[in-house]
């Protein structure tokens, strides 16, 4: 009971921290000031950054495992609606997974087989046109706006020939064989992981979330649902955009009677899965083939088509099909592409944007910044893993 003086309660003693309007920190004075608290927070940030760097370093040491797992997770998010549709029509889950799995393999296998047969059937025609195209290019270099002499052309040709007969090229060829073996092993591992993600995704997810504290499991499940919706929407939207790019460029090549028009259109489609730069880089190959086989006029037409398709993609298709799914600024996409390419080459470029979108979705869910477009409840909200 506080002492009173004349019926009025005497003020209780207060600490200096309470007088300043701040709760007591329990820290020595050197750490309780603004500079001390900033130092503590800086150390915490450095520790988190060091942990993130160590995790990234460890993941880049085992690409043969991490890359197939990541690709399988993305593909499972895109394929899971088909599995759900089949199970909703009284198909057993194992049979639905097998049917979806075989359908995807048949599509990829058919595309690759078709490309191989088209290249073999048109290779002779391309070789004949290439010889004539090289002669035209030679004449253009000699008589163009910036003339290039035969001496310079021969010097460049000799340097290229020297590289192909040197030991460096042999080393690169051996490296290529090793990489081809790793790709084959990764493809088999990818197929196995994808099958189990589609079949037992919910069990795998519940097992992993079981290691979290009980208070965080509900939020983790919500983040997983929304991340699955983002991944599935990204893959399906990117596939539509890439298909439009490949179809427009392929039809243009067919109209201009450029050899390998269909394989080049498929190559543009594959390149479309790398945002911003993929379809343009693949279109450059189409321009080069048109230049060699059909001459400068056809190459300029193909270049105009590639540029027009690129503008259509950036200003209409991407915002309409994936604007609500990604909600990421273009600068962030560029930085993610640069970081992914540096860490894992072409595979990193393919995976950088979807992984960044998932990371942003998890951050928004965990911090309470919920996006209405990603609310669970629809078919896309069910996670495969």
C-alpha positions in Angstrom: 0.0 0.0 0.0 1.7 3.2 -1.0 2.2 5.9 1.6 -0.2 8.9 1.5 0.2 12.4 2.5 -3.0 14.3 3.2 -5.0 11.6 1.4 -3.0 11.8 -1.8 -0.9 8.8 -3.0 2.8 9.6 -3.1 4.3 9.0 -6.5 6.2 5.8 -6.8 9.9 5.9 -7.8 10.5 5.4 -11.5 13.5 4.3 -13.4 15.4 6.5 -16.0 14.1 4.3 -18.8 10.5 4.7 -17.8 11.0 8.4 -17.4 12.2 8.5 -21.0 9.1 6.6 -22.1 11.0 3.4 -22.9 10.7 0.0 -21.2 13.8 -1.2 -19.3 16.0 -3.3 -21.5 18.1 -5.0 -18.9 21.3 -4.2 -20.9 24.4 -2.3 -19.8 24.2 1.4 -20.6 26.7 1.0 -23.5 24.2 -1.3 -25.3 20.9 0.3 -24.3 21.5 3.6 -26.2 20.5 4.1 -29.9 24.0 3.2 -31.2 24.2 0.1 -29.0 20.8 -1.1 -30.2 21.8 -0.4 -33.8 24.9 -2.5 -33.3 23.0 -5.4 -31.9 20.6 -5.3 -34.8 23.5 -5.1 -37.3 25.1 -8.2 -35.8 21.7 -10.0 -36.1 21.4 -9.0 -39.7 25.0 -10.2 -40.4 24.3 -13.5 -38.8 21.1 -14.1 -40.8 23.0 -13.1 -44.0 25.8 -15.5 -43.2 23.3 -18.3 -42.6 21.5 -17.6 -45.9 24.9 -17.5 -47.7 25.9 -20.9 -46.1 22.5 -22.4 -47.2 22.9 -21.2 -50.8 26.5 -22.4 -50.9 25.5 -25.8 -49.7 22.7 -26.0 -52.2 24.9 -25.1 -55.1 27.3 -28.0 -54.1 24.6 -30.6 -54.9 22.9 -29.3 -58.1 22.2 -32.9 -59.3 19.7 -33.2 -56.4 18.5 -29.6 -55.8 17.7 -28.8 -59.5 15.5 -31.9 -60.1 13.7 -31.4 -56.8 13.0 -27.7 -57.7 11.9 -28.4 -61.2 9.7 -31.4 -60.0 8.0 -29.1 -57.5 7.2 -26.5 -60.1 5.9 -29.1 -62.6 3.9 -30.8 -59.9 2.2 -27.4 -59.1 1.3 -27.1 -62.7 0.1 -30.7 -63.3 -1.8 -31.1 -60.0 -5.0 -29.6 -61.4 -5.1 -32.4 -64.0 -4.6 -35.0 -61.2 -7.4 -33.4 -59.2 -9.8 -33.4 -62.2 -9.2 -37.0 -62.8 -9.6 -38.0 -59.1 -12.8 -35.9 -59.1 -14.1 -38.1 -61.9 -13.8 -41.3 -59.8 -10.2 -42.2 -60.9 -8.0 -43.8 -58.3 -5.2 -41.4 -57.3 -2.4 -43.7 -58.4 -4.1 -44.2 -61.8 -4.7 -40.5 -62.1 -1.0 -39.7 -61.3 0.1 -42.4 -63.8 -2.1 -41.0 -66.6 -1.0 -37.4 -66.0 2.6 -38.5 -65.8 2.4 -40.6 -69.0 0.6 -37.7 -70.8 3.4 -35.2 -69.9 6.1 -37.7 -71.0 4.3 -38.4 -74.3 4.1 -34.7 -75.0 7.7 -34.0 -74.3 8.8 -37.2 -76.1 6.7 -36.4 -79.1 8.1 -32.8 -79.4 11.7 -33.9 -79.1 11.2 -36.8 -81.6 9.4 -34.4 -84.1 12.3 -31.9 -83.8 14.9 -34.6 -84.5 13.0 -35.9 -87.6 12.4 -32.4 -89.0 16.1 -31.5 -88.6 17.2 -34.7 -90.3 14.7 -34.2 -93.2 15.6 -30.5 -93.8 19.3 -30.6 -93.0 20.4 -31.2 -96.7 18.3 -28.3 -97.9 19.7 -26.1 -95.1 23.3 -27.1 -96.1 22.7 -26.1 -99.7 21.1 -22.8 -98.8 23.9 -22.2 -96.2 26.6 -22.3 -98.9 24.7 -19.8 -101.0 24.0 -17.7 -98.0 27.7 -17.7 -97.0 28.6 -16.4 -100.4 26.0 -13.6 -100.1 27.3 -12.7 -96.7 30.8 -12.7 -98.0 29.9 -10.3 -100.8 28.0 -8.1 -98.3 31.0 -7.9 -95.9 33.3 -7.0 -98.8 31.0 -4.3 -100.3 28.8 -3.3 -97.3 28.8 0.0 -95.4 31.8 -1.1 -93.3 33.9 -3.2 -95.8 35.8 -6.2 -94.4 38.7 -7.5 -96.4 39.3 -11.1 -97.3 42.5 -11.0 -95.2 40.4 -10.2 -92.0 37.8 -12.9 -92.9 40.5 -15.5 -93.5 42.2 -14.6 -90.2 38.9 -15.0 -88.3 38.2 -18.3 -90.0 41.7 -19.6 -89.2 41.4 -18.7 -85.6 38.1 -20.6 -85.4 39.6 -23.6 -87.1 42.6 -23.5 -84.8 40.3 -23.6 -81.8 38.4 -26.7 -83.1 41.6 -28.7 -83.6 43.2 -27.6 -80.4 43.3 -29.4 -77.1 41.0 -26.8 -75.5 38.2 -27.9 -77.8 38.9 -31.5 -76.8 38.6 -30.6 -73.2 35.4 -28.7 -73.8 34.0 -31.8 -75.6 34.8 -34.0 -72.7 33.2 -31.6 -70.3 30.2 -31.6 -72.6 30.0 -35.4 -72.4 30.1 -35.2 -68.6 27.4 -32.6 -68.5 25.3 -34.7 -70.9 25.6 -37.6 -68.5 24.6 -35.4 -65.5 21.6 -34.1 -67.5 20.5 -37.7 -68.2 20.8 -38.7 -64.6 19.0 -35.6 -63.5 16.1 -36.3 -65.9 15.6 -39.7 -64.5 15.7 -38.4 -60.9 13.3 -35.6 -61.9 10.8 -38.1 -63.3 10.9 -40.2 -60.1 10.6 -37.2 -57.8 7.8 -35.7 -59.9 5.8 -39.0 -59.6 6.1 -39.1 -55.8 5.3 -35.4 -55.5 2.1 -35.9 -57.4 1.2 -39.2 -55.6 2.2 -38.4 -52.0 2.6 -34.6 -52.0 0.3 -33.9 -49.1 2.0 -36.6 -46.9 5.4 -35.1 -47.7 4.3 -31.6 -46.9 2.7 -32.7 -43.6 5.8 -34.6 -42.6 8.1 -31.6 -43.2 5.8 -29.1 -41.5 5.7 -31.5 -38.5 9.1 -30.2 -37.5 7.8 -26.7 -37.1 6.4 -25.4 -33.8 2.7 -26.0 -33.5 1.8 -22.3 -33.5 3.4 -21.9 -37.0 2.0 -24.9 -38.8 -1.2 -23.3 -39.9 0.6 -20.3 -41.4 3.1 -22.7 -43.1 0.3 -24.6 -44.7 -1.3 -21.4 -45.9 2.0 -20.2 -47.3 2.4 -23.6 -49.1 -1.1 -23.4 -50.6 -0.5 -19.9 -51.9 3.0 -20.8 -53.2 1.5 -23.7 -55.1 -1.1 -21.4 -56.7 1.7 -19.0 -57.7 3.9 -21.8 -59.2 1.0 -23.3 -61.1 -0.2 -20.0 -62.4 3.3 -19.0 -63.4 4.0 -22.2 -65.3 0.6 -22.2 -67.1 0.8 -18.4 -67.9 4.4 -18.7 -69.1 3.5 -21.7 -71.3 0.8 -19.7 -73.0 3.1 -16.7 -73.6 5.8 -18.9 -74.9 3.4 -20.8 -77.2 2.3 -17.5 -78.7 5.9 -16.4 -79.2 6.8 -19.8 -80.8 3.7 -19.9 -83.0 4.1 -16.3 -84.4 7.8 -16.8 -85.1 7.3 -20.3 -86.5 4.5 -19.2 -88.9 6.6 -16.3 -90.1 9.5 -18.6 -90.9 7.1 -21.0 -92.7 5.7 -18.1 -94.8 9.2 -17.0 -95.7 10.2 -20.6 -96.5 13.1 -20.6 -94.0 14.4 -24.1 -93.4 13.8 -25.7 -89.9 10.9 -23.3 -89.3 9.1 -25.7 -86.9 12.2 -26.6 -84.9 13.1 -22.9 -84.6 9.5 -22.1 -83.5 9.8 -24.8 -80.8 13.2 -23.4 -79.7 11.5 -19.9 -79.4 8.8 -21.6 -77.3 11.4 -23.1 -75.0 13.3 -19.8 -74.7 10.0 -18.1 -73.7 10.3 -19.8 -70.3 13.2 -17.4 -69.5 11.4 -14.1 -68.9 12.5 -10.9 -70.7 15.5 -12.3 -72.5 14.7 -15.9 -73.4 12.4 -15.5 -76.4 14.6 -12.7 -77.8 17.8 -14.8 -77.6 16.0 -17.8 -79.2 14.7 -15.5 -81.9 18.2 -14.4 -82.7 19.0 -17.9 -83.8 15.9 -17.7 -86.2 17.3 -14.5 -87.6 20.7 -16.0 -88.1 19.2 -19.1 -90.0 17.1 -16.8 -92.1 20.1 -14.6 -92.9 22.2 -17.6 -94.0 19.5 -19.5 -95.9 17.3 -16.7 -97.4 19.4 -13.6 -97.3 19.3 -10.2 -95.6 15.8 -9.2 -96.6 14.2 -12.3 -95.0 16.4 -11.9 -91.9 15.2 -8.3 -91.5 11.6 -9.4 -91.7 12.2 -12.2 -89.1 14.0 -9.6 -86.9 10.9 -7.3 -87.1 8.6 -10.2 -86.2 10.8 -11.1 -83.2 10.8 -7.5 -81.9 7.1 -7.2 -82.4 6.4 -10.4 -80.6 8.7 -9.3 -77.8 6.7 -6.1 -77.4 3.4 -7.9 -77.5 4.7 -10.2 -74.8 6.0 -7.5 -72.5 3.1 -5.0 -72.9 0.1 -7.3 -73.2 0.5 -11.0 -72.6 2.7 -10.9 -69.5 0.6 -8.2 -67.6 -2.7 -9.9 -68.5 -1.8 -13.6 -67.9 0.6 -13.3 -65.0 0.3 -9.8 -63.5 -2.0 -11.0 -60.7 0.0 -14.1 -60.1 3.5 -12.7 -59.8 3.0 -9.0 -58.6 6.7 -8.5 -58.9 8.4 -5.4 -60.4 10.4 -5.8 -63.6 13.6 -4.7 -61.9 13.2 -7.5 -59.3 12.8 -10.0 -62.2 16.0 -8.7 -63.8 18.0 -8.9 -60.6 16.6 -12.4 -59.9 17.6 -13.5 -63.5 21.1 -12.1 -63.0 21.5 -13.9 -59.6 20.1 -17.1 -60.9 22.3 -17.2 -64.0 25.4 -16.4 -61.9 24.6 -19.2 -59.4 23.3 -22.0 -61.7 23.7 -20.9 -65.4 20.7 -21.5 -67.7 18.9 -23.6 -65.1 19.2 -20.8 -62.6 17.7 -18.4 -65.2 14.8 -20.7 -65.7 14.1 -21.1 -61.9 15.0 -17.6 -60.7 11.6 -15.9 -61.3 9.3 -18.7 -60.0 11.5 -19.1 -56.9 11.5 -15.3 -56.3 7.7 -15.2 -56.7 7.3 -18.1 -54.1 9.7 -16.3 -51.7 7.7 -13.1 -51.9 4.5 -15.1 -51.4 5.8 -16.7 -48.3 7.0 -13.3 -46.9 3.6 -11.8 -47.5 1.8 -14.7 -45.9 4.1 -14.8 -42.9 4.0 -11.0 -42.3 0.2 -10.9 -42.8 0.3 -8.9 -46.1 -2.2 -11.2 -47.8 -3.0 -10.8 -51.5 -6.7 -11.4 -52.3 -5.8 -13.0 -55.7 -4.0 -15.7 -53.9 -6.7 -16.6 -51.4 -7.0 -20.4 -51.1 -10.2 -22.2 -51.7 -10.2 -22.8 -55.4 -8.7 -25.8 -57.2 -5.4 -24.0 -57.7 -5.0 -23.7 -53.9 -4.2 -27.3 -53.3 -0.5 -28.0 -52.9 1.2 -31.0 -54.4 3.9 -31.0 -51.7 
